[in-house]
Amino acid sequence: MSSSDPIDIRVCEVGLRDGLQNATGIMASAAKFAWISQAVQAGLREIEVCSFVPPKLVPGMEDAHQVVAHGLTHKDLEVAVLAPNLRGALNAFAAGAHKVTLPVSISDSHSRANVRKSRSEMIDEVGRVCAARDQLPAGYRPHIEAGLATAFGCTIEGRVPERDVLETAVACMDAGCDEVGLSDTCGYGNPAQVKALFKATRREVGEASRGVHLHNTLGLGLANACAAVEAGAGVLDSSLGGLGGCPFAPGASGNIVTEDLVYMLEAQGLNTGIDIDALLACREIVRAALPDDPLYGYVAEAGLPKGF
Amino acid sequence: MSSSDPIDIRVCEVGLRDGLQNATGIMASAAKFAWISQAVQAGLREIEVCSFVPPKLVPGMEDAHQVVAHGLTHKDLEVAVLAPNLRGALNAFAAGAHKVTLPVSISDSHSRANVRKSRSEMIDEVGRVCAARDQLPAGYRPHIEAGLATAFGCTIEGRVPERDVLETAVACMDAGCDEVGLSDTCGYGNPAQVKALFKATRREVGEASRGVHLHNTLGLGLANACAAVEAGAGVLDSSLGGLGGCPFAPGASGNIVTEDLVYMLEAQGLNTGIDIDALLACREIVRAALPDDPLYGYVAEAGLPKGF
């Protein structure tokens, strides 16, 4: 569709964060800059460019400030970042990020493993981040999202009660968030569940629930994305080439593949504003920068359908 | 779910036909027998066990009669086969198959490439097959299905008009078929299209449209399966390990993977009557018999979710 048509679904590229955090190689800053610029060229309007984490815990994110700065040079790009705590969020604010996502795991066990805090302690941390945001100078008010991790199930705890997800969503909004996102951290979600949980969350917090972060661990990533869209989701996270997201096996990407997601949406007449050929060009940048990390994707391998 | 619960969705295993036709290796008859028996043990109630084609055109189907005979030893199993023409169908009748599927391509170009007949000539052939069925002795009346190939698009012709699909469905029913199935031969379908075309076909021929045969060439196989179920489809074809279906590339299976499909359906509370662990055991039989053919599947690699 024409880039001047209104966007039906915003696709948020998370490969630079979720992908690179789980890649075997370290991507040079220059390659990150090139990837971001090419993705914007392709029509992406939201990119999670990095996470503000201690470099000794997650190598490859030392250049977070510079990567945000590069992102900010692009008009119309929402520069999103992840921060696991107040310290990271303050760094993100200092860098000028437009959006900061804080991971709030529904599963206590996962929350402790991921951010060394219980869910309840993490909600308190979200409150401190929002309070810090409220002290920022006029003219800069970054958007704070609580990313509700393990919302569809947890590899440690198994099933996660829907009520816990909804209570956490409300608690995060009460703590001052602008938005909550449902995250299928372990790839346990199924389409019926995605639809039901998204709708239930909407009933609790309204339009503040707009995004989903889906993984493809069990192969249901695109089916779940389709279900989320049907339920009313307006923002879908995905990763170029399926990079990252803890793949279990060769052929099994962890994250849903941006190129395939965009194809699926566009094929159904949903405008993403993204040019698939220009998007595919990002793969060459990533492949050159991370020669040892596999890139997944059906569209890239099979090509677009004749007549598409 | 318990095997005594009513089946919501019938999964038809087509790996022995669509899979083996496109495999690099030739599977020994004994392995086919073992696969069929294990699949029945797992709860499969319909298996497309072979195609009745000239062995010089498609090697590996010389044992079609014996494979049907083995299938018939299993109580409650619907033994389905493919036949490209009257001669093949007569052989299938002689073998005692319960169901014979004839491929009727909507795209004339694909039809000529596949069965050396135009679509219209193939519809005439379907009429001859149905007439021959009507002459069979009392007590044996095989079910005839027209498999509407390239219903969602064609690698040669590109887009395929919906009207052609509907006209062909009606013509096949008029010719005497019991059933028509929508086949996404090239993997070009998308969820919205699958839903719309399945519903439109239902409006034309009613419950005689019940099955879909989907490929995963562009990665949308499971999303499309989900859409088909939502639209009312009751039978879904799939292939163990995604075997066959003309994969374009490593990591890209052509057929949708039976194990993943069953998981997706069961996870959503839809009863298939199939035990996933018993189904996964079929993979060992196939792997041993076809050591050079890759097997795909996310569930097999990642394992079922904790608490499933």
Contacts between the chains, C-beta under 8 A, distances in Angstrom:
chain1	res1	chain2	res2	distance
A	153	B	305	5.7
A	153	B	306	7.5
A	153	B	307	6.9
A	154	B	306	7.4
A	155	B	305	7.8
A	155	B	306	5.8
A	156	B	306	7.5
A	157	B	306	7.6
A	157	B	307	8.0
A	158	B	305	7.3
A	158	B	306	4.1
A	158	B	307	2.8
A	159	B	307	4.4
A	186	B	305	7.2
A	187	B	302	7.3
A	188	B	305	4.4
A	190	B	264	6.2
A	190	B	267	3.9
A	190	B	268	5.0
A	191	B	226	5.0
A	191	B	264	7.4
A	191	B	268	6.3
A	192	B	267	7.9
A	192	B	268	4.0
A	192	B	269	6.7
A	193	B	267	7.6
A	193	B	268	7.4
A	216	B	298	7.4
A	217	B	298	6.8
A	217	B	302	5.1
A	218	B	260	7.2
A	218	B	263	6.6
A	218	B	298	4.9
A	218	B	299	6.0
A	218	B	302	5.6
A	218	B	305	7.0
A	219	B	222	6.2
A	219	B	257	7.2
A	219	B	260	4.5
A	219	B	263	8.0
A	219	B	264	7.7
A	219	B	297	7.4
A	219	B	298	3.2
A	219	B	299	7.0
A	220	B	222	6.1
A	220	B	260	7.8
A	220	B	264	5.7
A	220	B	267	7.8
A	220	B	298	7.9
A	222	B	219	6.2
A	222	B	220	6.2
A	222	B	222	7.0
A	222	B	223	4.6
A	223	B	222	4.6
A	223	B	223	4.2
A	223	B	225	7.6
A	223	B	226	4.7
A	223	B	264	6.5
A	225	B	223	7.6
A	226	B	191	5.0
A	226	B	223	4.7
A	226	B	226	6.8
A	226	B	227	7.2
A	227	B	226	7.2
A	248	B	301	5.3
A	248	B	302	4.2
A	248	B	303	7.8
A	249	B	301	3.6
A	249	B	302	6.9
A	250	B	251	7.3
A	251	B	250	7.3
A	251	B	251	4.3
A	251	B	296	6.2
A	251	B	301	7.3
A	252	B	298	5.4
A	252	B	301	5.1
A	252	B	302	6.4
A	257	B	219	7.2
A	260	B	218	7.2
A	260	B	219	4.5
A	260	B	220	7.8
A	263	B	218	6.6
A	263	B	219	7.9
A	264	B	190	6.3
A	264	B	191	7.4
A	264	B	219	7.7
A	264	B	220	5.7
A	264	B	223	6.5
A	267	B	190	3.9
A	267	B	192	7.9
A	267	B	193	7.6
A	267	B	220	7.8
A	268	B	190	5.0
A	268	B	191	6.3
A	268	B	192	4.0
A	268	B	193	7.4
A	269	B	192	6.7
A	296	B	251	6.2
A	297	B	219	7.5
A	298	B	216	7.4
A	298	B	217	6.8
A	298	B	218	4.9
A	298	B	219	3.3
A	298	B	220	7.9
A	298	B	252	5.3
A	299	B	218	6.0
A	299	B	219	7.0
A	301	B	248	5.3
A	301	B	249	3.5
A	301	B	251	7.2
A	301	B	252	5.1
A	302	B	187	7.3
A	302	B	217	5.1
A	302	B	218	5.7
A	302	B	248	4.2
A	302	B	249	6.7
A	302	B	252	6.3
A	303	B	248	7.8
A	305	B	153	5.7
A	305	B	155	7.9
A	305	B	158	7.3
A	305	B	186	7.2
A	305	B	188	4.4
A	305	B	218	7.0
A	306	B	153	7.5
A	306	B	154	7.4
A	306	B	155	5.8
A	306	B	156	7.6
A	306	B	157	7.6
A	306	B	158	4.2
A	307	B	153	6.9
A	307	B	157	7.9
A	307	B	158	2.8
A	307	B	159	4.5
